[in-house]
Amino acid sequence: MSIHQSDPERKPDSFFCPGKLAYLVPGNKGRLLDGRRTPGYVEKVWPERAMFRWHITKFEDAGSYWDLPAEYVERLQFEPKAVEMEERELEEIKEKVRCFSRPLIRDIDPVRREKEQKEISTRQKRTEKWLENHSGFFSRENQLDLSARKGPQALARDLQQFMQEKGFAEAEEKTAENMVLNPFSGEWIKGMSIVAAEMGLTRFRGKIPRTPEIFSGIGEKENREDYLRERNGFIRAFFNLTGREEVSLYRGMATEGDWMIKDRSFLSCTFNLEVGKSFCGLGKEENYRQFYLVKLTVPVGKIFMSYLETEAMNRQYLEAEAQIFYDYSIEI
């Protein structure tokens, strides 16, 4: 089953040139090294941040863009006539890549973790009372259909109203949009990952931030922390009101490269087995060197965001998605 748009008549890889830093010149066209070879072009480059903007020109996200680390260019292919930047510019961006390659590690502090879990439980109880008094979803029903590919609109409206009242509407919109489009676009989700790790909700192993505004404005750490508490409290509250303590999730993955375990703070899964199968490469074994399909049973408290309450996850992609706080015992 294919759940995404694709181009069956796309050109072969041999037509393109492997991505390299020298090709980060505005206007250069190419495509991603994903399964469907999504086309796009370099729209803008920030040498001082060692980042570039990739404008997507086809499929569901046509017209959208990703702001990516310069080294991500190695996951692209470029057309044969791609322009190369001057040597001086190339050396400048190489130096910035080296500067921003310093590791940043935030392991889980069990004391902080326990403290936050107690605080989130307090928020959960408050949210359950809020849902009992204000919920459009629970005023008409109290069952979630986890087999559906689209979440209930009434529950999404409940979350929007709840976040508006708590003062986190903007943070919620920005987080959901980034999660759906690409968690690695810009550094908003990196900031959320770092803060979640400092709270003991997951672990962060990555690189230092390269955007100075990552923890300013609505991105200030205290604001992010309180947003994470309220959002996780909301997740736990509505699942508890439907009598669920844990859920079954699936994850499929296929790669043309070598097997690897990634450092991550959030893991994308799906409630739908068929969606999981569509991501794992079954039926297309000859195209991939490695693939897997796994089932996970997780407590609802480990869910950060799901399609059930998140309107942005029910637009162009109907993947029945859940983003969970990554547990490093999974090792995928």
N, C-alpha and C positions, 0 to 999 in steps of 0.2 A: 504494500500500500504506500503510495506517495502522497504526502500531505502538503508538499511545497511545490511552487512553480519551478520549472526548469526549461532548458533549451536543448532538445535532443539533437539539434543540428549544429551545436557549438563546434568551434575549431579545435583541432587537437593541441595538446600541450606543446608539441614540437614547433608550432607556429610562433610561440611566445618566448620571451627572454626571462630567465629567473630574476626575481626582484633583488635589488641591491640599493644601498643608500644613494648612489649617484643618480638614480632614477626619480628621486624625490624632487621633481620639478613640476610646478603647477601646469596642468594641461596634459601631462602624460597619462595615456589610457592603458588599462590592463584589466585584470580580473583577480579575484580571490582564489586561493587554492583550497576552496571548500568543495564539497561533493558536486555541486552544480556549476561551479566556476562563475560566480556572480560578477558581472562586469561593472566597472566604474572608472574614475579618474582621480588624479591628485588635484585637489581644489586649492589647497593652501598649505604652506609650510611655516613652522615656527622654529627656526634654527636655535634660538636661545633656550627653548624648552625641549629640543630634540623631539618634536611632534609634527604630525601632518594630518590634514583633513582628507579623508577618502570619501568621495561622493558616489553613491550607489545609483546606477542608471537602469537597473532592470529588476524584475520580480517584485515581491511584495513590498520591499522597502525602497523602491525606486523614488528618487528625490530626496531621500534621507542621507545623512552623512555620519561618519565615525571620525572622532579625533583620537589618533593612535600614536603610540611611541614610534619613533623613527625606525627602530629595529624590527618592527612588525612588517616592514617592507619585504622581508624575506619570505613572508607568507603570501606574496603576490606574484603575479606574472605580468610582464609588460609587452606591449606591441613592439615589433621589430624597429620601428622608427622613433622609439622613445628617446627624448633628449636627455643628455647627461649634464649634471651641474659642473661648474668650474672646480678645479682642484682646490682652490682656496676655500670655497664654500663647503666642499666635501670634507676637508680637514676640520673645519669649524664644527660641523655637525657630528663628526666622529668623536671629537673631543667632548662634546656635550653628552653624547651617548655614554661615554666612559664615566663622566661625572655623575650621571643619574643611574648608573648601574650598581651603586652601593646597596647592599642588602639592608632590609628592615625586617626585623623579626619581633613578633609579639606572641609569646606563648601564653597559654591559659593560666591565670592565677586562680587556684582553687578557692581561696578566701574571697576574692572579688566575685567569682562565679556564684558562690553560695549566697552572697549578699544580694546580687542582682536577681537570682532566681526567686528569692523571697519577695523582693520588690515587685517583680513581674507578676507573682501570684496575687499580690495586693491589688495591682492594676487589673488583673483578670476579674477579680470579684467585683470591683467597681464597674467594670465594663459589662459584666453579666447583668447587673442591675440596670445599666443604661440601655442595654438591648431589650430587656423586658419592658421598659417604659417607652422606648423610642423606635424600636426596630420595625421597619416596614416588612422585612422578611419574616420575622418571627410572629408578627401580628396575623399572618396568613398561613404559615406553615412552620414546621420545625424539623423537617428532614432535608438532608442534602443528597442530591443525586450524584454520586461520585462516578457514575458511568457516563454522564453527559460530557460532551466536548466543550460546552459553554457554561460559564457560571451564572448563577441567578442574578439578574439585574438588581433586584431588591436588596440583596446583600451587599452588592457593590455600592449602591446608594447609601446604605447604612454606614459603610466605611468612610465614604466621602463626607457625610454629615458629621461623623464622629471626629475625623481628623480636622475638619473645619472648626469644630467647637474647641478642640484641644490646641489649635494654633499650628497644626502640622500639615495643612493642606498642600502648601507649596513643596515641602520636603517629600511628601507622599507622591505627588505628581512627578517630581523629578526622579525619584528613586524608581518608581514603576516604569516610567518611560525608558530610563537607562537600562533597566533589567531586561525589558522586552527587546529593545533595539540592539544593544550590545553592552554588556556589563563592563567591557574594557574600553569603551569609548569615553574619552575624557577621564577625569579622576574622581568623579562624584562617588561611584561605587567603591573605589579604592579607599576613599575617606571613610565610607560606611564600614568597610571590612576592617580597617585599622581600629576604629572605635569599638566595633563588635568584639574584636579580639581583646582589647583592653578591658572590656566588661566581662570577659570570660565566657562569651557565647560561642566562640569558635577560635581559630588560630589564624594568624596572618604571617605569611612568609613571602615577601615580595621585595620590591625595590622602593627606594625613598621617593616621596612625591616630587613631581617636577612642575606643578602649578602652585604658585604661592597662595592663591585664594582658596585652596582646598578646605581649610578650616576657618573660613571667615564667613560673615553674614549668616544665612540659615545653615551653613555648613559648620558652624562652631561646634566644638566637641560636646559641650553640654547640651546643645540643642539636638544633636544627633543621638546622644545617649537617651534622652527623654523620648525622642521619636521611636527608637528601637524598643524601649520598654512598653510604650503605648501600643505599638503595632503588634508586638508579640502577645501582649495581654489581650488584644482584640481577637487574634487567631485562637488562642486558648479558650477564650470565652465562648465564641460561637460554636466551636467544636464540642465543648463541654455541654452546652445547652442542647446539642443533638445527640448526646450520649456517647461520644467517641473520645477515647484516650490515645489511640494510635491509628495510623492509616497505612495502607499498602501503596508503594510507589514503584515506578519502573524507570530504568535509565538504559538507553541504548547509545552506543558509540561506534563509529567506524573511522578508520584512518588509513591513508595510503602510505604512511610513514611507519616508523618503528614504535613499539610499545613504550609508553612512558606514564609515570604517575605525576600529576601536576600538583603544584602548590596552589591551594584555593581556600577561600573562606566560605563560599556558597557553592552549592551543587544543584544544578538544574535537573529535575526529574519530571515525571508525568504520572498522573493518576490512571492513565489509559494504556493498557498493554499494547494495543495496536499501534499507538503513537510511538511507544518505546521500540517496537519492532521496526518501524519505519526509519529510525535513526541508527539502527545497528547493522544495516547492510545485508540482512538476510535476503537471498535471492540475487544478490549482486556480489557474490563472494570473489569473483575474479577481479573486481575493482579495488579491493582493499587488502592490505597486508594483515591488519588486525581488526577485530570487532568484538563487541560483547553486548549482552543483554542481561541485566540483573534486576532482581526484585528486592526492595528494601521495605522493612516494616519499621516505621519510625514513630516515636511519640509526637503528638501534635505540637508540643512545645518546641520541637526542633524545626518547625516550619517557619520561615521568615515571611514568605509571601506566596500566595497561590491564586490560581485563576478563579477560585470560588468567590473571592471578595475583591479581586483586583480588576477593574474595568479595562485597563490597558492590555491585559492578557487575553482579552476576548474580542480583539479587533481583527487585524490581518492574519494573525496566527491563532489557530484553534488547537493548541497542543495540550490542553488540560494540564498546564504546567504548575509545578511547585518548586520554589527555591528554598532549600533547606540549609541550615547552618551546618557546615561540613564537619563530619566526624572523621578524624584521621584514622580510626580503626578500619574504615571502609577501604582505603587505599586504592582509589580508582581516579 
